[in-house]
């Protein structure tokens, strides 16, 4: 069995944590690596194993339910009060990063396990849409949405807060929205091929 996705997914977790502490751009990169890159890699590798939570709890862990959970996670942790708490207390920051990883894993696990591919496709495309919306809102905001204290560390790139935020929004679009869109389109292609191969 190919262990590369598992090893790659696990290796991205500490990288994502370090990045999430480096200004708005690093913050967004760290979150997106956890929720949209490490999580699907882990879900793909653990599919069918004892860690496949969607196989254990099929009725609870469905694509649409997990899509809503991830939406609440991603948007909720970007509310100013939670962002400030995460920046102020390392344990809350660790909880925040864990929430991103777990919600992403649950969604991808549900999508990969669910026999109804249309439901998985819808969940991934809807996730891509809400990731796109949040990335655009952050990237196009006319002023910084968070104080420097809320970001904990200045941008390592030497950007001012607004430019750092704009780049962070672009990172969210480039990683988050694209990952889920690509996953949804891949499932759609698989579904269409299956239907084409069926005898009429």
C-alpha positions as CSV (number, residue, x, y, z in Angstrom):
1,X,0.0,0.0,0.0
2,X,1.2,3.5,-0.9
3,X,2.0,5.4,2.3
4,X,3.2,8.5,0.6
5,X,-0.2,10.4,1.0
6,X,-0.2,9.6,4.7
7,X,3.4,10.6,5.2
8,X,2.9,13.8,3.2
9,X,-0.3,14.7,5.0
10,X,1.3,14.2,8.4
11,X,4.4,16.2,7.5
12,X,2.2,19.1,6.4
13,X,0.6,19.4,9.9
14,X,3.6,21.0,11.7
15,X,4.4,23.1,8.6
16,X,0.9,24.4,8.6
17,X,1.2,25.2,12.3
18,X,4.4,27.2,11.9
19,X,3.0,29.1,8.9
20,X,-0.2,30.0,10.8
21,X,1.8,32.1,13.2
22,X,3.4,34.3,10.5
23,X,1.2,37.2,9.7
24,X,-2.1,37.1,7.7
25,X,-0.5,35.4,4.7
26,X,1.1,32.7,6.8
27,X,-2.1,32.4,8.8
28,X,-4.2,31.7,5.7
29,X,-1.5,29.4,4.2
30,X,-1.3,27.4,7.4
31,X,-5.1,26.9,7.6
32,X,-5.4,26.0,4.0
33,X,-2.6,23.5,4.1
34,X,-4.4,21.8,7.1
35,X,-8.0,21.8,5.8
36,X,-7.5,21.6,2.0
37,X,-4.2,19.7,1.5
38,X,-3.3,17.6,4.6
39,X,-6.9,16.6,5.3
40,X,-7.7,15.1,1.9
41,X,-4.3,13.3,1.8
42,X,-5.1,11.7,5.2
43,X,-8.7,10.9,4.2
44,X,-7.5,9.2,0.9
45,X,-4.9,7.1,2.7
46,X,-7.1,6.1,5.7
47,X,-10.1,5.3,3.5
48,X,-11.4,1.8,4.4
49,X,-9.2,1.5,7.5
50,X,-10.2,1.5,11.2
51,X,-9.6,5.3,11.1
52,X,-12.2,5.8,8.4
53,X,-14.8,7.7,10.5
54,X,-17.3,8.0,7.6
55,X,-17.5,4.2,7.4
56,X,-18.1,3.8,11.1
57,X,-20.8,6.6,11.4
58,X,-22.3,6.7,8.0
59,X,-25.6,8.3,9.1
60,X,-23.9,11.2,11.0
61,X,-20.9,11.8,8.8
62,X,-22.4,12.7,5.4
63,X,-21.0,15.0,2.8
64,X,-23.5,17.8,3.3
65,X,-23.4,17.7,7.1
66,X,-19.6,17.9,7.1
67,X,-19.7,20.7,4.5
68,X,-21.8,22.7,7.0
69,X,-19.4,21.8,9.8
70,X,-16.5,23.0,7.8
71,X,-18.2,26.2,6.8
72,X,-18.9,27.0,10.5
73,X,-15.3,26.1,11.3
74,X,-13.7,28.3,8.6
75,X,-16.0,31.3,9.0
76,X,-16.3,31.0,12.8
77,X,-12.5,31.1,13.4
78,X,-12.2,34.2,11.3
79,X,-14.6,36.2,13.5
80,X,-12.6,39.0,15.2
81,X,-13.3,37.7,18.7
82,X,-12.0,34.2,18.0
83,X,-9.1,35.5,16.0
84,X,-8.1,37.7,18.9
85,X,-8.4,34.7,21.3
86,X,-6.3,32.5,19.1
87,X,-3.6,35.2,18.8
88,X,-3.6,35.7,22.6
89,X,-3.5,32.1,23.8
90,X,-1.3,29.4,22.2
91,X,-3.6,26.6,23.3
92,X,-6.6,28.3,21.6
93,X,-4.4,28.7,18.5
94,X,-3.6,25.0,18.6
95,X,-7.4,24.2,19.0
96,X,-8.1,26.4,16.0
97,X,-5.6,24.6,13.8
98,X,-6.9,21.2,15.0
99,X,-10.5,22.3,14.2
100,X,-9.4,23.1,10.6
101,X,-7.6,19.7,10.2
102,X,-10.5,17.7,11.7
103,X,-13.3,19.4,9.9
104,X,-11.4,19.0,6.6
105,X,-10.7,15.3,7.3
106,X,-14.4,14.7,8.2
107,X,-15.6,16.3,5.0
108,X,-13.1,14.5,2.7
109,X,-13.7,11.2,4.5
110,X,-17.5,11.6,4.0
111,X,-17.1,12.5,0.4
112,X,-14.7,9.6,-0.4
113,X,-16.9,7.0,1.5
114,X,-20.3,8.1,0.4
115,X,-21.8,5.9,-2.4
116,X,-23.9,8.9,-3.6
117,X,-21.2,10.7,-5.6
118,X,-23.6,13.5,-6.5
119,X,-23.8,14.4,-2.8
120,X,-20.0,14.5,-2.5
121,X,-19.7,16.6,-5.6
122,X,-22.3,19.1,-4.2
123,X,-20.5,19.3,-0.9
124,X,-17.1,20.0,-2.4
125,X,-18.4,22.5,-4.9
126,X,-20.3,24.4,-2.1
127,X,-17.2,24.3,0.0
128,X,-15.2,25.8,-2.9
129,X,-17.9,28.5,-3.2
130,X,-17.8,29.6,0.5
131,X,-14.0,29.4,0.5
132,X,-13.9,31.7,-2.5
133,X,-16.4,34.1,-0.9
134,X,-14.3,34.4,2.3
135,X,-11.1,34.7,0.4
136,X,-12.6,37.5,-1.7
137,X,-14.0,39.3,1.3
138,X,-10.6,39.2,3.1
139,X,-8.6,40.0,0.0
140,X,-10.7,42.9,-1.2
141,X,-11.5,44.5,2.2
142,X,-10.6,48.2,2.1
143,X,-8.9,48.1,5.5
144,X,-7.3,45.6,7.8
145,X,-9.9,43.4,9.4
146,X,-7.6,42.4,12.3
147,X,-5.2,44.4,14.4
148,X,-1.5,43.5,14.5
149,X,-2.1,42.0,18.0
150,X,-4.7,39.7,16.5
151,X,-2.2,38.5,14.0
152,X,0.4,38.1,16.7
153,X,3.3,38.4,14.3
154,X,4.1,40.9,11.6
155,X,4.4,39.6,8.0
156,X,7.8,37.9,7.4
157,X,7.6,39.4,3.9
158,X,7.7,42.9,5.3
159,X,4.2,43.8,4.0
160,X,2.0,46.4,5.7
161,X,-1.1,44.9,7.3
162,X,-3.5,45.6,4.4
163,X,-1.1,44.2,1.8
164,X,-0.5,41.2,4.0
165,X,-4.3,40.7,4.3
166,X,-4.8,41.0,0.6
167,X,-2.1,38.4,-0.1
168,X,-3.7,36.1,2.6
169,X,-7.0,36.3,0.7
170,X,-5.3,35.4,-2.5
171,X,-3.6,32.4,-0.8
172,X,-7.0,31.2,0.5
173,X,-8.4,31.4,-3.1
174,X,-5.3,29.7,-4.6
175,X,-5.2,26.8,-2.1
176,X,-8.6,26.4,-0.5
177,X,-11.1,27.2,-3.3
178,X,-9.0,25.4,-5.9
179,X,-8.6,22.2,-3.8
180,X,-12.3,21.7,-3.3
181,X,-13.2,22.7,-6.9
182,X,-10.6,20.2,-8.2
183,X,-12.0,17.5,-5.9
184,X,-15.5,18.2,-7.0
185,X,-14.7,18.2,-10.7
186,X,-12.6,15.0,-10.3
187,X,-15.6,13.2,-8.6
188,X,-17.9,14.6,-11.4
189,X,-15.6,13.2,-14.1
190,X,-15.6,9.8,-12.3
191,X,-19.4,9.8,-12.1
192,X,-19.7,10.7,-15.8
193,X,-17.3,7.9,-16.8
194,X,-19.2,5.4,-14.7
195,X,-22.5,6.3,-16.3
196,X,-20.9,6.2,-19.8
197,X,-19.4,2.7,-19.2
198,X,-22.8,1.3,-18.1
199,X,-24.6,-0.8,-20.8
200,X,-27.8,0.8,-22.1
